[in-house]
Amino acid sequence: MPEVIVVGAGVMGASTAFHLAERGARSVTVVDARRAGEGMSSRSSALVRMHYTFEPEVRLAVDSLAYFRDWPERVGRPPVFRECAFVRIVNPGEADLLRKNVEMQRACGAEAEVITADDLRELEPRWHADDVVAAAYEPYAGYGDGAVVAGDLLSRAREMGVAYRPNTPVRGLLHDGGRVRGVRTDDGELTADLVVLATGVWTRPLLAPLGVDLPIEAEYHEVVVMRDGPIARTACIDSVTGAYFRPEGGGLLLGEFVGPRDGIDPDDFPQNPGEPSVMAMVERAAHRVPALAEAGIARGVTGIYDMSPDARPLLGPVAGIDGLIVAAGFSGMGFKICPAVGRALAELALGEPQTVDVSAFTPDRFAEGNPITPPYGYTDD
């Protein structure tokens, strides 16, 4: 078996190390600039849902849900998953696309169905539903905590023999011709047969010296936790308002689909949401949940998405570079699929058959002019 260095101890790096250890990998070292889960994983909204428009995404989400539900048995740690219902609302003209996607999701094992506006009113009487033609409904979705999940996975991996080097920034990749042979840190060089880069928004500059330019952009996002408003029972992603929300304690966590990219530095960005953008966010979401207009704001969180051009991850080896696997560009979906992605990366590293085929997510697809285009994608997919 190869010696493996995993760079990054967020949910992806920790999950990869966990699955490598489960498979008996003989030498695995996790290196991180901070500590487990302290990067963008700690800032994730951590919503778990199955509604995607691309079949491999759905299969990764379905497999990951099983991990979240059975966390104590699979990871040996206390439960991390909080169950709630989930609704996906699309623009009225895309209801037929939604029906096709739910059909595909059900074929992949997702518990999902199409509901009407009347069904939605029965589910959530305080929501505005007059503009809903059809919605996707998942009764057993939920949410978690990115920092806890990363910490649990890495802790269990360490119990199985994985080495861990926190507070050790990787300054570059050691490479000889077309092969990566390890990493360079402030504490010296570490060598291995294989390096897994699970470094999110910090991936692009690490690859640039190798002549590899993966089109990953940093996108700034804000979320707020509302208080003294409606008690949320159902999570929602809503194309009509451009907002998403989920339960959070006794209130509701609220965010938006998109954010700015120009001049965004993942090492230097605002740590608190701006008041004008928060007010606009609440106003849009109040179209769906009118009681939000009277709710207070408990706190805000900011973070950075590692966006790819088709808003889907880049997973696997890079053409012309041996000894390297990339896991980046998750575009805001990383938490909910991290258990299955970590397993897929471990399988790639060890040359094992893929439980879920992730070849469509190859990092080379953009250079090859082959971005992912779902058959029934939404305009804001």
N, C-alpha and C positions, 0 to 999 in steps of 0.2 A: 504493500500500500504506500501511496505517496506521503511525504511530509507536506503539511499544508499550513500556510499562514492565512488567517482571515483578518482583513483590515476593516475595522469598524465593529463596534459592539452595540449597535442599535438592534432593532428587532430582526433585521435580515442577517446581520453577522452572527448574532447570538443563536438564531435558529439554525443557521448553517453549521455552526460549531456543535450544537446539540445533536443534529442528525448525523454528522460525521462521527461523533463519539458513539452514538447508538449503533453505528455500523462497524465499530471496531477500528476506526482509523488509528494508525499507530502513533502519529505525532501531529497534533493540532495546536497551534498557538494563535490566540486572538490578541490583536494589538489595537489600541484605541487612543485617540488624542485626549479623551476625558475618561469617564467611567461608563459602565454599561447603562444604556438608555438615556444618557444625559444630553444627547444631541437632539435631532428633530423627532426622534421617537417619543420623547417626553412631551412634545408639543402637539402630538397627533390628536385629532378628534376621536380616533379609535372606534369608528363605527364598523360593525360587522354586518354585511348584507350580501346577498347572492345576485343582485340585479346588475348584470353586465350585458353588453351586446356582442361580445366575442367569446365563443365557446370555451377556449382554453382558460380565460379569466374565470368563467363560471366554475369550471372544474377545480381550479385552484381554490376558489372561495368555498365550494362545497366541502372539499377535503379539509380545509383549514377550520371550518366551523366545527367539524368533529373533534379537532384538537382543542378548540376553545371550550367546547361543552364538557369534554372529558379531561380537563387539565390536571386534576389530582392524580388520575390513573396514568396519564401519559407522561407528565412532567414531574410528578411527585411534589407538587406545591399546592397551596390552597387555591380555591376557585378564583378565576380572574374575569369570568364572563358574566355579564348581567343581561338577562334576556329581556327583550321588548319586541313589539311588533314593528314592522317597517313598511312604508308606503313610498312608491316611486311614481311621481306625477310628471307627465310629459306635456308638451304643448299639444293643444287640441288636434292639430293636423297630423300628429304622430301617434295617435292611438292605435292604428293598425300595426305600426312598427312595434309598439309595446306588446301587443298580443303575440306577434311572431317571436319576440324575445322571451316572453314568459313560456311559450311552448318549448323553445330551445332549452331554457333553464330547467324546466321540469324533466326533460329528457336527460339532463345531466345530474338529476337527483335533487334539485332544489325544491324546497317546499314553497311554492309560489302559485298565485292565482290572479286573475284579472277581476277587478271589482268596479262597480259603477259609482257615480256620485252619491246615489242614495245609500249604497253600502258604506261609503266613506263617512257620510253623515251619521250613520248608525254607530260606526266605530269611534268617531270623534265628533260628537254633536256640536262642539264649540268651534269647529273649523268652518271656514268658508269653502264651499264646494261647487258653486254654480258654474264655474269655468272648467270643471273636470269632466271630460268625456269618458275616460277610463283611467284606471290606475293599477299598478302592480302591487300586490299585497303579500308580505311574508310574515306569517304569525310568529316565527321563531328566530328572528334576527337578534341583534343586541349590540353591546359595546364593551370595551375593556379599558385598559390603561397601558400605553406603550412602554413607559418606563418599567412598570412591574413585569410585563411580559418579557422584555429584554433581560431584566435582572434574573427572572426565574429560569429562563432558558440557559443563560450563561452559567448560573450557579449549578444547575444540574449537569451541564457539560463539564464543568470543573470537577465535579464529583466523579465523573467518568474518565478523568485524566487529561482534560484539555488545559493547557497553560494559558495564562492571562497576563497581559502587560498593559495595565491602564496608564493614563497620563504619559503616553509615549507616542507623540505625533509622528506619523510617517511622512518623511520629507521627499521621498522619491522611490521609484522602483529600480531594483538592480536588474539590469538586462544585458545580455550578451548576444549581439546580433538580433535574431528574431525570437529570443527566448527570455522570459522573465525568470530570475533566479532568487528573488527575495525582495526585501525592502530595506531602505536606509532610514534610520531614526536618529534622534539626537543622542541616543545611548549606544549607537553603533549599528552595524549591519546584522540582519537576520536572513538566513538563507533557507530555502525550501524548494521542493520539487514543483509546488503549485501555490499560486497566490490568488485568493478570492477577494476582489475589491467590492465590499459592501459599504461604500462610502458616500452614497447619495449625492448631494450637491457638491461635494468635494472631489468627485470622480474625474471630471474633465481635466483639471490641471495636472493630476497625477499621470494621466495617459499622454498628455501633449509631448513630453520628451521622447516618447516612443514613436512619434509620428502618427498617433491615433487621435482623431478629433471626433468624439461622440457628441452629437448635438443636444446636450443637456443644458437647460437654462434654469436659473433660479427664479422662482416666483413667490412673491411675498403674500402671506395670508394672515387674516385676523379672525379670531372667534371671540364671542362673548358668552358669558354665563348669566342668564336672566334669573331674577328672583322676584318673589311676591307677585307672580303671575300665574298662568295656567300650569297645573300639574301635568307634565308630559307623560303620556303612556306609550306613544307611538313615535318612532323616528321617521324622518321624511327627507327625501331629496326632491326638489320641486323646480322643474324647468320654467314654469310660469313666472315664478318670483326670482329665480336665480339664486335661491337660498337652500340650505339644508339645516336640519336641527335634529336633536336627539335628547332623551332625558339626561339629566345631570343632577344627582341628589334630589332635592325637592323642587328643582327648577328645570331649566332647559338650556342646552348649549346650542348656539346659533352661529353659522358660518355662511360663506359665499362660495360660488363656483370658481371664480377667477380672481386674480390679483395682479398688481403691477410687476413687471420684469426689469424695466430699464433701471440700471444703476443699483441693483439689489446685490448686496454683499452678504453671503451666508455667515460671515464672521463679524458683521457689524450692521445690524438692522434694528429697527425700533422694537423695544421690548414690551411696549404697551400699545394697544389699538388707538388710533386717532379718533377723536370725538365725532368729526363730520362723517367719517366712513361708518362708524358704529351706528349713528343715527339713521343713515341711509339703509344700512343692513336691517335694522329693526323695522323700519318703515316697510321695506319690501316683504319681510317675513310676516308682518302684521296683516298683509293681504290674505294670507292663509289662516293665520291664528290671530284674529282681531284683538284678543285679550293682551297680546304682547305690547300693544300701544300703551298700556297702563302699567306694564311691569318695570321693575328696576333692574339695574345692572350690578351684578355682584363682583365680577372681575373679568379681565380680558387676557387672552393669550395670543401670541404671534408666533409665526414659524415660516419656514421656507419649503416649498415643494421643489423637487428635482424633476422638472418637466421635460418630456421628450416630444418630438414633433407630432406624434400620433397619440400622445397622452397615455402611453403604455410602456411597461418596463423593458429594459434591455437586459437580457439574461443569457449568459453563456460565454463561450470563447470568442475571441476576436481574430478574424482572418489574418494570418501572417505573424501572429504572436503566440508562441507556445508557452505553456506554464501559467496561463492567466485565465481567470473566469471573472466576468463582470456581472454585478447585480446593482443596477441604478436606473434612474429615470422613472420611478414608480408613480409620479404625477398625482400623488395624493391617495393612492390606493394601497400602499404598502402594508399597513398594519393588518388589514383584514385577510391578506393572503400569505402573511409571513410564515406560518407553520409549513404550508405546502411548498412555498418557494424555497425555504431552507432545505427541505428534503430533496427537492429537485436539484439544487446546487450540489448537495452532498452526493447525489447519484451521478451527476456529471463528473465530479471530482474523482470518484472511485470507479468510473466506467461501468456503472450499473444501469440496467434498463430503467427508463423513466416511468414512474407511477403516473404522472401527468406530463404529457409531451409539451415541453416549453420551447421547441425549436422555432416556432413562429415568432418568438420574442428575440431572435438573434440580434446582437448589437450591430451586425453588418447590414441590416435591412434598409437603412436609410441611404448608405453609400451605394447599395444595389438598386435604389429607386423602388423599393418594395415595402412601403409603410403598411401597417395593419389598417385594413378597411373593412369593418364589420358589414355583413350583408344587410342588416337592419339598424344601422347606426342613427342616432339622434343628431340634430343640428348642434347640440352642445355636448356631444359624447366626448 
